[in-house]
Amino acid sequence: MAKHLGVFVTSDKHLDKLIDLCLAARRKDVEVSIFFSHLGTLLTQDPRFSELEGLAKMALCNVGFESHNLKPPVPGIDEKDYATQARHGELIEDSDRYIVF
């Protein structure tokens, strides 16, 4: 059974640490899923956000995203991944470990 790390991002800080975490997880064959909510959705506007593409399965809270007047597309976020907090709940259930940024 593969290891799975769930990451809940509510802050618009520490994108560099999030990228480093995903790179380290890849080296250890750990699957990563990230859910961006509230201020975390602002990270989608950072030029480095695209570095997460392919390192993790990503989704975001559509309500939080729209509340900041942000518009799709976002690199690495498929149309179906503009989601509700129910997706966040699924991430928690599917994860062996769970952390919050």
Order of alpha helices (4+ residues) and beta strands (2+ residues): beta-alpha-beta-beta-alpha-beta-alpha-beta
